[in-house]
Amino acid sequence: MNSSTTSRFRKLFEDLPEQIQRVAREKYALWKEDSRHPSLHFKQIGNLWSVRVTRNYRALAIFREDTFVWFWIGTHAEYDELLK
C-alpha cells in the first residue's frame, strides 16, 4: 500500500510522547503488512480513513489516487472533535 505524510502530520507526530511515537511506528509497519489486522481498526469514515494507534490515539488519512496521505495524529478526544 502506498502512503505519505503531510508536514502537519510530521509536526504532530514529533510532538507526541516518545512511547506513542514508538507504538505509532510499530502500528504503521503492521498497517503496511496487513491493513486489515484487527488491532488497527482501520476504517473509512466518509472521505477519511482512520487507524487506531493505541486505545487513546488515532491517525487520519485521505486516499488520493493510489496513496493514503496521513495528515493528522493525536488523542482520541481530539479525533472525536475533528469528526464532529
Contact map, one row per residue, 1 for C-alpha under 8 A:
111000000000000000000000000000010000000000000000000000000000000000110000000000000000
111100000000000000000000000000000000000000000000000000000000000001110000000000000000
111110000000000000000000000000000000000000000000000000000000000000111100000000000000
011111000000000000000000000000000000000000000000000000000000000000111100000000000000
001111101100000000000000000000000000000000000000000000000000000000001110000000000000
000111111100000000000000000000000000000000000000000000000000000000001110000000000000
000011111110000000000000000000000000000000000000000000000000000000000010000000000000
000001111111000000000000000000000000000000000000000000000000000000000011000000000000
000011111111100000000000000000000000000000000000000000000000000000000111100000000000
000011111111110000000000000000000000000000000000000000000000000000000000000000000000
000000111111111000000000000000000000000000000000000000000000000000000000000000000000
000000011111111100000000000000000000000000000000000000000000000000000001110000000000
000000001111111100001000000000000000000000000000000000000000000000000000110000000000
000000000111111100001000000000000000000000000000000000000000000000000000000000000000
000000000011111110000000000000000000000000000000000000000000000000000000000000000000
000000000001111111011000000000000000000000000000000000000000000000000000010000000000
000000000000001111111000000000000000000000000000000000000000000000000000000000000000
000000000000000111111100000000000000000000000000000000000000000000000000000000000000
000000000000000011111110000000000000000000000000000000000000000000000000000000000000
000000000000000111111111000000000000000000000000000011000000000000000000000000000000
000000000000110111111111100000000000000000000000000000000000000000000000000000000000
000000000000000001111111110000000000000000000000000000000000000000000000000000000000
000000000000000000111111111000000000000000000000000011000000000000000000000000000000
000000000000000000011111111100000000000000000000000010000000000000000000000000000000
000000000000000000001111111110000000000000000000000000000000000000000000000000000000
000000000000000000000111111111000000000000000000000000000000000000000000000000000000
000000000000000000000011111111100000000100000000000010000000000000000000000000000000
000000000000000000000001111111110000000000000000000000000000000000000000000000000000
000000000000000000000000111111111000000000000000000000000000000000000000000000000000
000000000000000000000000011111111110100000000000000000000000000000000000000000000000
000000000000000000000000001111111111100100000000000000000000000000000000000000000000
100000000000000000000000000111111110000000000000000000000000000000000000000000000000
000000000000000000000000000011111110000000000000000000000000000000000000000000000000
000000000000000000000000000001111111100000000000000000000000000000000000000000000000
000000000000000000000000000001111111100101000000000000000000000000000000000000000000
000000000000000000000000000000100111110111000000000000000000000000000000000000000000
000000000000000000000000000001100111111111000000000000000000000000000000000000000000
000000000000000000000000000000000001111111000000000000000000000000000000000000000000
000000000000000000000000000000000000111110000000000100000000000000000000000000000000
000000000000000000000000001000100011111111000000001110000000000000000000000000000000
000000000000000000000000000000000001111111100000011100000000000000000000000000000000
000000000000000000000000000000000011110111110000111100000000000000000000000000000000
000000000000000000000000000000000000000011111000111000000000000000000000000000000000
000000000000000000000000000000000000000001111111110000000000000000000000000000000000
000000000000000000000000000000000000000000111111110000000000000000000000000000000000
000000000000000000000000000000000000000000011111100000000000000000000000000000000000
000000000000000000000000000000000000000000011111100000000000011000000000000000000000
000000000000000000000000000000000000000000011111110000000001111000000000000000000000
000000000000000000000000000000000000000001111111111000000001111000000000000000000000
000000000000000000000000000000000000000011111001111100000111100000000000000000000000
000000000000000000000000000000000000000111100000111110000111000000000000000000000000
000000000000000000000000000000000000001111000000011111101110000000000000000000000000
000000000000000000010011001000000000000100000000001111111110000000000000000000000000
000000000000000000010010000000000000000000000000000111111100000000000000000000000000
000000000000000000000000000000000000000000000000000111111000000000000000000100000000
000000000000000000000000000000000000000000000000000011111100000000000000001110000000
000000000000000000000000000000000000000000000000000111111110000000000000111100000000
000000000000000000000000000000000000000000000000011111011111000000000000111100100000
000000000000000000000000000000000000000000000000011110001111100000000111110000000000
000000000000000000000000000000000000000000000001111000000111110000000111100000000000
000000000000000000000000000000000000000000000001110000000011111000011111000000000000
000000000000000000000000000000000000000000000011100000000001111100011110000000000000
000000000000000000000000000000000000000000000011100000000000111111111000000000000000
000000000000000000000000000000000000000000000000000000000000011111111000000000000000
000000000000000000000000000000000000000000000000000000000000001111100000000000000000
010000000000000000000000000000000000000000000000000000000000001111110000000000000000
111100000000000000000000000000000000000000000000000000000000001111111000000000000000
111100000000000000000000000000000000000000000000000000000000111101111100000000000000
001111000000000000000000000000000000000000000000000000000000111100111110000000000000
001111001000000000000000000000000000000000000000000000000011110000011111000000000000
000011111000000000000000000000000000000000000000000000000011110000001111100000000000
000000011001000000000000000000000000000000000000000000000011100000000111110000000000
000000001001100000000000000000000000000000000000000000001111000000000011111000000000
000000000001100100000000000000000000000000000000000000001110000000000001111101100000
000000000000000000000000000000000000000000000000000000011100000000000000111111100000
000000000000000000000000000000000000000000000000000000111100000000000000011111110000
000000000000000000000000000000000000000000000000000000010000000000000000001111111000
000000000000000000000000000000000000000000000000000000000000000000000000011111111100
000000000000000000000000000000000000000000000000000000000100000000000000011111111110
000000000000000000000000000000000000000000000000000000000000000000000000000111111111
000000000000000000000000000000000000000000000000000000000000000000000000000011111111
000000000000000000000000000000000000000000000000000000000000000000000000000001111111
000000000000000000000000000000000000000000000000000000000000000000000000000000111111
000000000000000000000000000000000000000000000000000000000000000000000000000000011111
